[in-house]
Amino acid sequence: MIFYVEDDNSIRELVIYTLKTTGFEARGFEHGRELFAALAQEVPELILLDIMLPDEDGIRILKKIRAMDGLNHIPVILLTAKGTEYDKVIGLDSGADDYITKPFGMMELVSRIKAVLRRSERMERGDSSAEMTIGCVTLHTKRHQVTVKGEEVFLAKKEFDLLRYLMENQGIVLTRDNMLETIWGYDFDGETRTVDVHVRTLRQKLGEGGTLIETVRGVGYRIGGGNG
């Protein structure tokens, strides 16, 4: 099931129709209130979210989703008429999985949805074990839970995926481009700062465990194997 939030009826109906004719189940909503009411009843595979909404904008809605336990793992694609690099970075830093600028072709949209779903599924299947521990940090892959010295730490989806990717590659230096492509699936100039923003936030949230994430100057990051 795909949820789509768009206040323009004609666009919303066209996208919902396209999704249904290409094999997806889909529901449309005019604003965030309707979306959150639906999320209380059903968890979709993916959410399409317009940014320019009349009441609460898409960025705020996205941030709320990323802060909701049990829902923060849902892939979200932002759809918007704003197409500057700044807008894209803001969307990505807020936890978006993809960013599509209007006007867009229906088949391009379907292709991007499938790509995000494949990437999300690959991350889910890629778990080498149900639980990984490095130093004082333990990551429970199946429960989407992280603890530091036994105390639970809340991470947004991208922060969780980033930590998992580092832990799965313990001791290996991962470049920003590699991390960006694996976690976000993006490849355009200027976006590597998204990785730095998420690493900084991740370190802060992990507290003492954040010291395990090492910066390799001019290259990227790796997670060490200290005792925390």
N, C-alpha and C positions, 0 to 999 in steps of 0.2 A: 504494500500500500504506500502511495506517495501522497503527501499533503502539500497543497499549493495555496499560498496566501497572496492574493492580488486583488486590489480594489477595483480595477477596471474589468467590468463584466465580460466584455468581448474578448479580451486577452485571456482571462481566466477560463472561459468556456472553450476557447480554441485549444489551449494547452491541455486541459482535462480531456477533451475529445481526442487529441493526438496521442496522449498517453494511453488512453483506453484502447485505441485502434492499433497500438504497437505492443500490446500485451501486458500493460501495467494496470493495476487497480489504482484509482486516483479519486481524491476528494478536494474540492475547492472551498476556500474561506475568504471572506471579504476583509477581515481584520484579525488582529492578534487575539482578541477575546474569544472568537470562535475557534481559533487554533488551539488555545490552551484548554478549552472545554472538551475538544475532541481528543487531545493528548491524555486527558484524564481517563478516557475510555479505551483508547487504542494507541499502540506505539507503532508508528509507520517505519518503513525501511529507509525513507529519505524525506526531507522537507525542502520544497522550493519556496523561497522567501523573497518577496519584493521589498526593496528598501524604502521607497517613497510611498508610505501608507498614511492615510489621513489622521489617524489617532496616534498610535505608538509606532515609531519607525522600525524597519526591519533589523537594524543593528541592535536596538534595545531588546527586541524580541529574541534575537539570536543569543545575546548575552544571558538572558533569562533562561533559555533552553540549556546553555552550557553550564549554568549554575544549578540545574535541577538533577538531583540524584535519581538515577535510573533512566534519565532521558538525555543526559549530556553526551552519550555516545552516538546519537542519531546524526548521520551525515546531513549537512545543510548546504544547499547551493543558493547563493544570492543572485537575484535578477534585478537589474537596475539600469536606468538611463544614464547614470553617472558612470563615466568610463575612464577617468584619470587614474594614473598610477597610485596617487595618494588615496583615492577612494578604495582601490583594490587592496592596498596595504591595510587600511583600516578594517575592511571586511575580513581579511585573512587573520589579522591580529585579534579580531573578535571571535575567531573560531570557525569561520566558514571553510568548507571543503572545496568549494569552487566558486567562481564569480563570472557571471555571464552578462554582457552588456547588451541592452536593447538598442535597436531591434535585432532579434536573433531568428535564425531559421529553425523550424520545428525539428528537422532531422538532426541539426547540430545540437539542439537541446537534448534530444533523446540519446544521442551519442555521448554527450557529457554526463548525463545521468548514469548511463551504463558504466562509464569509466569510473565514476566515483563509487558506484556500488561494487565494482570489481576490486577497486583499491581497498575499500572498507572490508570486504570479504577476505581479501588476501591478508590484511592485517590481523583479522580475527583467526584465520587458519594458521597463521605463521607462528603461533605461540609454541615455543620449544618445550615449555612445560607449564603446568597450571600455576606455578609459583617460582619466582626468582628472587634471590637475596644477594645483595652486594653490600658489604659493610653493614650499616645499620638500617639500610633501606630494603624493604620487601615489597615486591609487586605481585599481586594476585591477578593473573590475567583473566580468568573466567569471571571473577567478581568485579572487575574494573576497580580494584581497591589497592591503595598504597599505604604502607605504614612505615613510620620512622621510629625505631626503638619501641615497636609495639603500639604506637599511637597513630590512629588513622589520620591521613592527610588528604584533603580534598583537592583533586586535580581536574581541570577541564579536559575535554576529550583529546585535544591536540597535545596538551602537556603530558597526559597519560601515554599517548602513542609515542611521543618523543622520548620519554623516559624508558619505555619498553624497548624502543629501537636501540637506544644506547646500551641498555642492559643485555640485550640479545647479542650485542657486538662488543662485549666487555674487553677493554684493552686495545681496541681497534680505533684508530683516528678516523672519524667520519667527517667528510667535508660538508660545508654548508649547502652546496648544490645538491649533494647526495641526500642529505637529510630533507631538504626542501622537496625534492622529487619524490622521495619515498613517503613522506608524511602528508605533504600538501598536493603533490602531483603537478607542480607548477615549474615553469622555466622561462621567466622573463626578467630583464635587467632591473636591478634595484630591490628585488624581493628577498634577498638573502637576509636582510635586516629582520625579517619575520622570524627567522630561526634564532637570532640573537635575543630578540624580545622574549620569545618563549623560554629560552634557556635561562635568561635572567629571572623571569617569574618562577620558573621551576626551581631554581636554586633557592629563592626566597621561601617558597612554600615547603621545601624539604628541610629547611633549617640546617642543623648540623650535617644532615645527609647530603646537602647541596654541595659540600666541599668535595664530594666524590666526582663531580662533573668537572673535568679539567679542560681549560682552553688551550688549544694548540695554535699558537700565534700564526696567523697567515694561512691557516688550513681549515680548522674547524674545532670539533670537540670529541672527547672520549670520556668514558666513565672508568674510574680506576677500581681497584679491588681492596682498598684499605678497610680498616675495621670501624671507620666512622668515628 
